[in-house]
């Protein structure tokens, strides 16, 4: 037998040997897995039974639990709780009678100055007083003569007009002296006095110093320690949740770990354009003498979630730019729903819009349902 006559038979044998392997390979090929769900309507998903069995559900319920918002700020005086004492224009500081931190009473002398401006005003007031007295006496004489026909009514009218002008000018000078709060005295001597009791917070003058006209810094800053509050800056997104009379607490690092209880006395809702924050005043329920102005503080304000709907944090997922949850719509059927969330309360989040009490949401393994979901909240 020649080599050429054996070749076809060998090929046939080899092909027959390969046929079982091809059949086995064909038998091992499996169909593609089913998708996790199928769309059944607007926002509704028919979930594969084996995957639906892996899901856990939680009923949506209202809650009276409360949350707190936190901000940082400083101790400061409530509106009207502090005031500045300024020198009456240009003056020379003769004596300073109080120190920073000292408690002062209403009407107490804080410093003694000498002021040329005050001396001029006092001289003008004295001069006007003398002129007024002389003119009033002259008027009395003219009126007596006029009654006998020896003086004209015009003279009487002119004197009365002059006296009225002098009285008005005197009232103006007295008003200026009163506004300067320089107290009684003569010549160029000036006493700066406390108009209300309080604590001397700062002092801007020194004995022997000359105070220029319109000095930007006050001579003294005085505040009432019982009217100290903590002013905290909260993000503008928290504005709808913050309300007057809410409970608040604050801590002051300089005073250790102690926590002070207070009440929200004022909410300034005007947004600071630089920081995009609003201001909240937390007033201590009990004044503490250790608290001083400008101390750094951490503020917490209670915000109620009464009647709010709460869901587990794991039930809320991020889909593109929306927050979504999956709501049970029947056996094997879910509804994907967009929600608006509010506060975080521990392991739960507040749902402001998108759910109703009594509905059930997927609280575990929800992320398995949609490839477009980015992350759990």
Secondary structure, DSSP 8 states (H G I E B T S, - for coil): --HHHHHHHHHHHHHHHHHHHHHHHHHH-------SEEEEETTEEEE-HHHHTT-EEEE-EEE--EEEEEEEEEEEE-TTSEEEE--SSSEEEEEE---TT-EE-TT-EEEEEE-HHHHHHHHHHHHHHHHHHHHHHHHHHHHHHHHTTSS-HHHHHHHHHHHHHHHHHHHHHHHHHHHHT--S-STTEEEEE-SS-EEEEEE---TT-EE-TT-SS-SEEEE-GGGEEEEEEEEGGGGGG--TT-EEEEE-GGGTT-EEEEEEEEEEEEEETTTTEEEEEEEESS--TT--TT-EEEEEEEEE-TTEEEEEGGG-EEETTEEEEEEEEETTEEEEEEEEEEEEETTEEEEEES--TT-EEEEESGGGG-TTEEEE-
